[in-house]
Amino acid sequence: MTAALLVLAAVAEVSGTLSLRQSRGLRRPGWVAATAGAYLLAFGLLALVLQRGMPVGVAYGVWAALGIVITAVAGRLLFRDPLNAPMVAGMVVVLAGVALVELG
């Protein structure tokens, strides 16, 4: 259950970041509200994960790594942002690093 909450926190954070992009520099009030709501949800879920006892280093590492990967892929699909081989390699390295932290 704690891992599911952490994944939901990462998805909420990504939603906030994508909404921020859609806000066009905070000039579209609906998207600004969506951004704020998504970030509040993300931090609330992350707080629950920490309250349940997951070490902060592990929780934040997984949250950040998932955020990087999901945001990069979503940015490519939604906004045609660049996503090339070196970027994918970097994401693999980040995920591997987080896995090592968790195993350590």
Protein Blocks (a to p, Z undefined) as FASTA:
>chain_A
ZZmmmmmmmmmmmmmmmmmmmnnooiafklmmmmmmmmmmmmmmmmmmmmnopafklmmm
mmmmmmmmmmmmmmmmmnopacdfklmmmmmmmmmmmmmmmmZZ
